[in-house]
Structure formats: C-alpha cells, structure tokens
Amino acid sequence: AIRRQQKGRFGKRNPGFAGKGKRKPGFGGGVNVQVLGGKTLEKVYSTARKTGQLRLSGRGIVEIPPEAFALNDQKNLGEGEKWWEASELKSVDVTHNEVKVIPKSVEAWETIERLVLSYNKISTIPAEIGGLEFLRSLKCDHNSLTSISDHAFRPGSPLGELWLQENKLTRLPESLCVLSNLSVLNLTKNCLVELPQKIGDLKTLRVLNLSENKLRSLPQGITRLANLETLELARNALESLPDLSISKITVLDLTMNSISSLPALPKTITEINFSDNSLRSIDGVEDYPKLSFINVSGNSISKISPKIGDLKSLRTLDLTNNNLSSLPGEIGLIEPLNILKFSGNPLRAFKKSLMSAQISSVKRYLRTRIRTDIDAKDRKEQSDHELKRQILYGSSSKKLDFSNQGLSQLPTQVYEVKDLQVLIATKNKLESLPNHFSHLQSLTILNLSENMLGCLPPQIAQLRSLKELYLFKNKIE
C-alpha cells in the first residue's frame, strides 16, 4: 500500500515526497493538495491562513510544496474561508524533513518573521532570504550548509537570531556583519577557521557561540562587541585571546583549547571555564570579584594564591586534575562556595577521607590551615632574618655554621662571603653540592657530616687551601 502511494500510475515516484503520500487535483480552488498519512495539507494550509503559522514539520517532504508560497494570495482561499478572517503569514516551520534546497520562491513569504528549517539537508542559504524584510529569527541548524550567499543578509534587516549550528560552514560572508539588530549567533559544530574582520560591527550581539570549530585565533574586532554577554569558544585550537577587558562579557567558555595564561577579562565576568587547557597559573583571578563559577580542571596549575579568598561571590570551584600539592586555607572563608572539586592532585596534607567529605567539612579543615600557613610564613621570615645575621657575622669572623637547620641546599649567599675559612653544615638534608663551590678558595675546614650526600663535585679538588674535610654519615660510596 505504501509503494502504491509513493509511485504514480506508470511506476514513477511522485516528486515532493520522502515518505507516504499522493496528490489529488482540484481541491480548494484548484490548488494541488498533498496527502500524507491520510491527512491533506489543505487542512494545514487552512490553519495557516487562520493563525498566520505554517507547520510542515515531520512531513517527510523533500521540497517545500509550491502551494505553501501562495498562502497570502486570496485567490487560494479554501471552501468556506473568508478573506477578512485570514491572517498574514508570520511563522513557517519546516523542521525534520528531507528538504535540500531553499527555492527562490521563498521571497513570496514576504511577511514572515520566523523561519525554521532545522534538521533538513539544505546546503546553501540563497540571496532570496535577504528579501524577507520582516524576518527576525532564522533557524537553519542541523543541515548540510557549506555556503551562504553574500547577499543573504542586508543592511536594515530586523534579523535578531541566527541559528546555524551543526553544519559544514568553513567561512562566513562579510555581509553577516551588517546585521545591526543581531543579538544571538550560534555557529557551534561547523568547520570555521576564521571569522570576518568586521565582526565587531555587530554592536547588538549578546550571545556568540563558536564552540567546536577550527579557530586558531580571533580577530581584534571581537573586542568591539560592546554588548556581548556570552562567548562560547570550547573545542577550538586557540592559544590566546585578545584583550576582552572593555567588553561586558559575563560568561566565557574556553574548554579544550591551548590557552596558557588567563587573558584580560572584564570586571563583569561571572563564569569562566578553562578546563583542559595549558594553564600553569590563575594568578590575577581575584581581580574579578563577580566570579561565581570557575572551572580550571585538566591544566598544569601547581599553586593557588591565597588571594582567591577575595572572591566573595564564588559558588563553584573546580580544580580537578592539576599539579596542586596544597590548597590555600582562604578558600574555606568563601561563604557562598558550595561546590569544590580537587581530586586528581598530589595534595600532601589532605586525608583521603576529605576527598569525599561534605563541602562544609572541607572548608572547616581549610580554615584550620590558615594559622598553619601563617606560622610557616613567620618561620620563613625568621629563617631569612637569621640567615642574614649569620652571613653578616661570617663576613667578619670568616666562619659560617648552618648545623641542624633542615637545609636541602646551602644558601647561595655562602659563596659570596669573601675569604671564608670555615664552613660547617652538619645534620641537614644536603643531597648535592653546586659546581660553584670552587669559589671558596680560602676555605680550610669543611664539615658536611650527617647529610645525604651521594657524591662530591670535582670542583672540591680546586679548593687549594682546604686542610680538613668531614663527610661521615653520608651516602657516599
């Protein structure tokens, strides 16, 4: 039965079909009527004339029926329809079909404000689209677009939303940049390698989605998008960004690129996603006080500044899979923070139980670390002060004693002490000596006992004044 519907009298397939259907002549003012699944399109056309909305979605058509372009013509009114009850066509929906071409007759839809052509097989947007002077929203996503006519967009057009995601576009026409009312532009999952240089002319653009393309750089003009709020650039090949500090961006997504440092951002920014990039540091992130969401997972960050505690609006912080050995206690002071992810890091001071603990417990633990960090800082300052004192004393006495100070290497200032004669560094954690040890030509006594030395540098032999060398309890073979 289906094959009989699909084929004509002489076995040829009727045009305009991708599924069940047949044509009947002479219905409704001489208009050819398509039958799909037992329902005539005349009913669809009649509804469109009443409501101003033409719905042809999911009809299995391979071309838009010619009758659809004559709906505003009073000559094509159906039986019982009155011209004064008809509405101008405002919206057309042709989604989920097998349409391959937007015909030139699309110009007949001169009154429409919304055109939805999603999920078809359309390969190009023709110049005739530019003649739809009331069109405010065009959806041609999930098609097979490889090109857009240079005349498809015209100055003065009211077009405010353009949805072109999941196509095969490699370039955009420069005429796109004349759309002075465009606020939403979605180009996700195309093959774009560059953007028009005049993209900054889109002064009303609020949302720009360029994720999953092949972009390696952005034109400088993008910094002139003064009203841009959302910029999505995930899964491209970007290594850097232009200065975005003068924009009004609130959401920035750069997931899976090759960004190595934080770009200059505007004070309006509230969400940043830099997951799976090449960041080694996020120093400076505290300069954006409105941040509520930070995702820097999958990078090479080794340290987080305590200043991150200044982000008093932060709710989500994802530090997963980095090189962090510790977290600053100040994170525990961020009151709104309710999501903190830090697994996949070589954290030393964290117990395993904290990895799966409630956020309140983690924050409580981090707060206890603040005093510890301060104590460690005080100890370092004291150690630095003591070192300066020792060096000053050694300069006059010609003797330095660094015994039992937990040193893993000798302070570099040692080699600057003129005419040093005695150097004692017992009971430390020294594993090696630097090559410039030979600078100590006045040294007569060197005591490096009870360390972890495995060998001595050849430069030791150049110490002509050395008379006593102590190395017991080391690892020298």
ChimeraX attribute file (.defattr): number of C-alpha atoms within 10 A of each C-alpha:
attribute: neighborCount
match mode: 1-to-1
recipient: residues
	/A:1	6
	/A:2	11
	/A:3	12
	/A:4	13
	/A:5	18
	/A:6	19
	/A:7	17
	/A:8	14
	/A:9	9
	/A:10	6
	/A:11	10
	/A:12	9
	/A:13	16
	/A:14	15
	/A:15	15
	/A:16	19
	/A:17	23
	/A:18	17
	/A:19	18
	/A:20	19
	/A:21	24
	/A:22	23
	/A:23	17
	/A:24	11
	/A:25	11
	/A:26	10
	/A:27	14
	/A:28	16
	/A:29	12
	/A:30	12
	/A:31	18
	/A:32	17
	/A:33	21
	/A:34	21
	/A:35	17
	/A:36	18
	/A:37	13
	/A:38	10
	/A:39	12
	/A:40	17
	/A:41	20
	/A:42	20
	/A:43	12
	/A:44	15
	/A:45	24
	/A:46	20
	/A:47	16
	/A:48	23
	/A:49	25
	/A:50	18
	/A:51	16
	/A:52	21
	/A:53	20
	/A:54	22
	/A:55	18
	/A:56	22
	/A:57	17
	/A:58	13
	/A:59	21
	/A:60	21
	/A:61	24
	/A:62	18
	/A:63	18
	/A:64	21
	/A:65	17
	/A:66	14
	/A:67	15
	/A:68	20
	/A:69	16
	/A:70	17
	/A:71	23
	/A:72	21
	/A:73	12
	/A:74	14
	/A:75	12
	/A:76	18
	/A:77	22
	/A:78	19
	/A:79	10
	/A:80	7
	/A:81	15
	/A:82	12
	/A:83	16
	/A:84	8
	/A:85	9
	/A:86	19
	/A:87	16
	/A:88	18
	/A:89	22
	/A:90	19
	/A:91	20
	/A:92	21
	/A:93	17
	/A:94	24
	/A:95	23
	/A:96	19
	/A:97	23
	/A:98	23
	/A:99	24
	/A:100	18
	/A:101	16
	/A:102	17
	/A:103	14
	/A:104	11
	/A:105	14
	/A:106	17
	/A:107	17
	/A:108	17
	/A:109	25
	/A:110	18
	/A:111	17
	/A:112	21
	/A:113	19
	/A:114	20
	/A:115	22
	/A:116	19
	/A:117	24
	/A:118	24
	/A:119	21
	/A:120	23
	/A:121	21
	/A:122	21
	/A:123	19
	/A:124	18
	/A:125	21
	/A:126	19
	/A:127	16
	/A:128	18
	/A:129	24
	/A:130	20
	/A:131	18
	/A:132	24
	/A:133	19
	/A:134	17
	/A:135	23
	/A:136	18
	/A:137	20
	/A:138	19
	/A:139	19
	/A:140	26
	/A:141	25
	/A:142	21
	/A:143	23
	/A:144	19
	/A:145	23
	/A:146	17
	/A:147	17
	/A:148	19
	/A:149	17
	/A:150	16
	/A:151	17
	/A:152	17
	/A:153	26
	/A:154	21
	/A:155	13
	/A:156	11
	/A:157	19
	/A:158	18
	/A:159	24
	/A:160	18
	/A:161	20
	/A:162	18
	/A:163	20
	/A:164	22
	/A:165	24
	/A:166	22
	/A:167	22
	/A:168	20
	/A:169	22
	/A:170	16
	/A:171	16
	/A:172	19
	/A:173	15
	/A:174	15
	/A:175	18
	/A:176	22
	/A:177	20
	/A:178	18
	/A:179	21
	/A:180	19
	/A:181	18
	/A:182	23
	/A:183	19
	/A:184	19
	/A:185	18
	/A:186	19
	/A:187	24
	/A:188	23
	/A:189	21
	/A:190	22
	/A:191	19
	/A:192	21
	/A:193	17
	/A:194	16
	/A:195	19
	/A:196	17
	/A:197	14
	/A:198	17
	/A:199	21
	/A:200	18
	/A:201	18
	/A:202	23
	/A:203	19
	/A:204	18
	/A:205	24
	/A:206	19
	/A:207	20
	/A:208	18
	/A:209	19
	/A:210	24
	/A:211	24
	/A:212	22
	/A:213	23
	/A:214	18
	/A:215	20
	/A:216	16
	/A:217	16
	/A:218	17
	/A:219	15
	/A:220	15
	/A:221	16
	/A:222	22
	/A:223	19
	/A:224	17
	/A:225	21
	/A:226	19
	/A:227	16
	/A:228	23
	/A:229	18
	/A:230	20
	/A:231	18
	/A:232	20
	/A:233	23
	/A:234	23
	/A:235	21
	/A:236	22
	/A:237	19
	/A:238	20
	/A:239	15
	/A:240	16
	/A:241	20
	/A:242	15
	/A:243	14
	/A:244	19
	/A:245	15
	/A:246	15
	/A:247	20
	/A:248	20
	/A:249	24
	/A:250	19
	/A:251	19
	/A:252	19
	/A:253	21
	/A:254	25
	/A:255	24
	/A:256	22
	/A:257	22
	/A:258	20
	/A:259	22
	/A:260	18
	/A:261	17
	/A:262	16
	/A:263	15
	/A:264	14
	/A:265	22
	/A:266	17
	/A:267	18
	/A:268	18
	/A:269	22
	/A:270	19
	/A:271	19
	/A:272	19
	/A:273	21
	/A:274	25
	/A:275	24
	/A:276	22
	/A:277	22
	/A:278	19
	/A:279	21
	/A:280	17
	/A:281	18
	/A:282	17
	/A:283	15
	/A:284	13
	/A:285	20
	/A:286	17
	/A:287	15
	/A:288	17
	/A:289	17
	/A:290	17
	/A:291	23
	/A:292	19
	/A:293	19
	/A:294	20
	/A:295	20
	/A:296	25
	/A:297	24
	/A:298	21
	/A:299	23
	/A:300	19
	/A:301	20
	/A:302	17
	/A:303	17
	/A:304	18
	/A:305	16
	/A:306	16
	/A:307	15
	/A:308	22
	/A:309	18
	/A:310	17
	/A:311	22
	/A:312	18
	/A:313	18
	/A:314	24
	/A:315	17
	/A:316	18
	/A:317	19
	/A:318	18
	/A:319	24
	/A:320	19
	/A:321	20
	/A:322	22
	/A:323	18
	/A:324	20
	/A:325	15
	/A:326	15
	/A:327	21
	/A:328	18
	/A:329	23
	/A:330	19
	/A:331	27
	/A:332	22
	/A:333	18
	/A:334	18
	/A:335	15
	/A:336	13
	/A:337	21
	/A:338	14
	/A:339	14
	/A:340	18
	/A:341	16
	/A:342	17
	/A:343	16
	/A:344	15
	/A:345	17
	/A:346	15
	/A:347	15
	/A:348	10
	/A:349	10
	/A:350	15
	/A:351	9
	/A:352	9
	/A:353	9
	/A:354	12
	/A:355	14
	/A:356	12
	/A:357	10
	/A:358	13
	/A:359	17
	/A:360	14
	/A:361	13
	/A:362	19
	/A:363	21
	/A:364	14
	/A:365	15
	/A:366	19
	/A:367	17
	/A:368	13
	/A:369	18
	/A:370	18
	/A:371	12
	/A:372	12
	/A:373	14
	/A:374	11
	/A:375	12
	/A:376	12
	/A:377	12
	/A:378	12
	/A:379	12
	/A:380	12
	/A:381	12
	/A:382	12
	/A:383	13
	/A:384	12
	/A:385	11
	/A:386	12
	/A:387	16
	/A:388	13
	/A:389	11
	/A:390	16
	/A:391	20
	/A:392	14
	/A:393	13
	/A:394	21
	/A:395	16
	/A:396	12
	/A:397	13
	/A:398	18
	/A:399	19
	/A:400	20
	/A:401	15
	/A:402	18
	/A:403	17
	/A:404	13
	/A:405	13
	/A:406	14
	/A:407	17
	/A:408	14
	/A:409	14
	/A:410	16
	/A:411	12
	/A:412	11
	/A:413	10
	/A:414	19
	/A:415	15
	/A:416	13
	/A:417	19
	/A:418	15
	/A:419	18
	/A:420	23
	/A:421	20
	/A:422	20
	/A:423	21
	/A:424	16
	/A:425	23
	/A:426	24
	/A:427	19
	/A:428	20
	/A:429	19
	/A:430	21
	/A:431	16
	/A:432	16
	/A:433	17
	/A:434	12
	/A:435	12
	/A:436	12
	/A:437	17
	/A:438	18
	/A:439	19
	/A:440	24
	/A:441	17
	/A:442	17
	/A:443	21
	/A:444	17
	/A:445	17
	/A:446	18
	/A:447	17
	/A:448	22
	/A:449	20
	/A:450	20
	/A:451	23
	/A:452	19
	/A:453	20
	/A:454	13
	/A:455	13
	/A:456	15
	/A:457	13
	/A:458	10
	/A:459	14
	/A:460	18
	/A:461	10
	/A:462	13
	/A:463	16
	/A:464	13
	/A:465	13
	/A:466	18
	/A:467	10
	/A:468	11
	/A:469	13
	/A:470	13
	/A:471	17
	/A:472	14
	/A:473	14
	/A:474	18
	/A:475	13
	/A:476	11
	/A:477	6
